[in-house]
Amino acid sequence: MDRPTALVPVRHISLGGHGPEDVVPDPRGRVLTGVADGRILRVDGLGDPSARVEEVARIDGRPLGLELLPDGDLLVCDAEGALLRVGLAGGGRVDVLADSAAGERLRFCSNVVALPDGTVYFTVSSRVHPLHDWMGDLVEHTGTGRLLRLAPGDDEPEVLLDGLQFANGLAVSADGTFLIVAETGARRLTRYRLTGPAAGRAEPLVENLPGFPDNLWRGGPEGPVWVALAGPRVPPLDLLHRAGPAVRHRAARLALRAPYRPSGTIGVLAVDDTGRTVHHLTRRRSGFRMVTSVCAAAGRLVLGSLREPGIAVCAAPGAE
């Protein structure tokens, strides 16, 4: 498609917590998310005048990416250094699946997907900067993101890709033959081949995105991959990334001292497995900012944000 269309807000739902970074639906049309104080929340009644928000589990760290498993358990990326499996029934049991890779502690576990055979793939955004310094990594352009695989029965994940520019969201192709990895710092979606003669190779799927891709979500093999754009393109940052490492390092130190003000322009994309854009929805002067996740639930689009105190519910394409 050539031109973006309007992202139409329906309502905001306050969560009584800050920073619902990822949002995922369950089979009943409810939405799961995690907030900064470690609570995992379930939101029911997206279309009702008064939605119901329920705490279903709690972790000691900071939940980011989520993946709901067929048995009802939830995979949770803890930004403070672990991949977790959380039981949503019976008291919210929390098991650590991985907290290190290649001999070092995980610093910034970001997003996760699970395949039908039980293999789990997840990203580490940076090996240099923790979550609270995410802006420093985007400015410094460290290229220390990773894609990891944890096979059933393994104690430690395998590093599949290194040198990614702020590795973030993950999705699986409709036929299960490749992964799509969001590289936030490169404004790029990368394809990682899982099968065939090119298995283990990575290549660009979509480049020069109109913003910084964050979490990815796919509702099923027949649907597109939804891409949250955490902010619009920043041309001066493109120029800075061409400078040397010392210049970028100094710029990152300065950026971390300055207060961050999210753009009032927000957007989401939907792409197919060839990289073609199916939907591009944007809104200027939005009161809901820094969209870090998007999913479809109960006939609506639901947006999450690292900074907001709630989620946003928007009209789905064609439902305006």
FENSUL-V992458 format. One record per helix or strand. SS is the DSSP state (h for helix, s for strand). FROM is the first residue (numbers start at 1). TO is the last residue. Records with the same first field share a line. If there is no record, write none. Layout:
BEGIN
SS->FROM-TO ; FROM-TO
END
This chain:
BEGIN
s->5-6 ; 9-14 ; 23-25 ; 31-34 ; 39-44 ; 52-58 ; 63-68 ; 74-78 ; 82-86 ; 94-98 ; 100-101 ; 104-105 ; 109-114 ; 120-124 ; 145-150 ; 157-164 ; 167-172 ; 178-183 ; 188-193 ; 202-206 ; 211-218 ; 225-232 ; 266-271 ; 277-283 ; 291-297 ; 300-305 ; 310-315
h->131-140 ; 184-186 ; 235-240 ; 245-257
END
